[in-house]
Amino acid sequence: MHHQPDEAKYHAALGQLLAKLKGQERAAVQCFEKAAQLAPQVAGYQLDMAVLFDRLGLSLRAQRAVETAQRIAPRDPQVRRIATQLGLS
């Protein structure tokens, strides 16, 4: 983030890496939240958070993230797929 601190895709990429490391889930959430803040029109960042929240057992937060993604991109097949996977469609 050093050279491009306002690039949402870099925050999202770091979040995806951190989400795979045990004990780094909170840092991953922060990265996804920053990505979503920088690019609120990208539903994928909400989906990244939803999947992570679901994995952490935070179903209400996962639901909220999916709902936000559905508002951003209601016809996006990936949004529909994740919502179905998480039992939120």
C-alpha positions in Angstrom: 0.0 0.0 0.0 3.1 2.1 0.3 3.1 3.4 -3.3 -0.6 3.3 -4.1 -2.5 3.8 -0.9 -5.7 4.8 -2.7 -5.9 1.7 -4.9 -8.7 -0.5 -3.7 -7.5 -3.5 -5.6 -4.2 -3.6 -3.6 -6.1 -3.5 -0.3 -8.4 -6.3 -1.5 -5.4 -8.4 -2.7 -3.7 -8.0 0.7 -7.0 -8.9 2.4 -7.2 -12.1 0.3 -3.7 -13.1 1.3 -4.3 -12.3 5.0 -7.6 -14.2 5.0 -5.6 -17.4 4.3 -3.3 -16.9 7.3 -4.4 -18.2 10.7 -4.8 -15.3 13.1 -4.8 -12.6 10.4 -8.6 -12.5 9.9 -9.0 -9.1 11.6 -6.3 -7.6 9.4 -8.0 -9.1 6.3 -11.4 -7.6 7.3 -9.7 -4.2 7.6 -8.2 -4.5 4.2 -11.5 -5.5 2.6 -13.3 -2.7 4.4 -10.7 -0.2 3.1 -11.1 -1.6 -0.4 -14.9 -1.2 -0.2 -14.5 2.3 1.1 -12.2 3.3 -1.8 -14.4 1.6 -4.4 -17.9 1.3 -3.1 -19.2 0.4 -6.5 -17.3 -2.9 -6.5 -19.5 -5.7 -5.2 -16.6 -8.2 -5.1 -15.1 -6.5 -2.0 -18.4 -7.0 -0.2 -18.4 -10.6 -1.2 -14.8 -11.1 0.0 -16.0 -9.8 3.4 -19.1 -12.0 3.3 -17.1 -15.2 2.7 -14.6 -14.3 5.5 -17.4 -13.4 8.0 -19.2 -16.6 7.2 -16.0 -18.6 7.8 -15.5 -16.8 11.1 -19.1 -17.7 12.1 -20.2 -14.0 11.9 -23.4 -14.8 10.0 -25.1 -11.4 10.6 -22.1 -9.5 9.2 -21.9 -11.9 6.3 -25.6 -11.3 5.5 -25.1 -7.5 5.6 -22.1 -7.8 3.2 -24.1 -9.9 0.8 -27.0 -7.5 1.0 -24.7 -4.6 0.2 -23.3 -6.6 -2.8 -26.8 -7.3 -4.0 -27.7 -3.6 -3.9 -24.5 -2.8 -5.8 -24.8 -5.5 -8.5 -28.2 -7.2 -8.3 -27.8 -9.1 -11.5 -24.2 -10.2 -11.0 -24.0 -14.0 -11.1 -21.1 -14.1 -8.6 -23.3 -12.2 -6.1 -26.1 -14.6 -6.6 -23.7 -17.6 -6.3 -22.2 -16.4 -3.0 -25.6 -15.5 -1.6 -26.8 -19.0 -2.4 -23.7 -20.6 -1.0 -24.1 -18.8 2.3 -27.9 -19.6 2.3 -28.8 -15.9 1.9 -30.6 -15.9 -1.5 
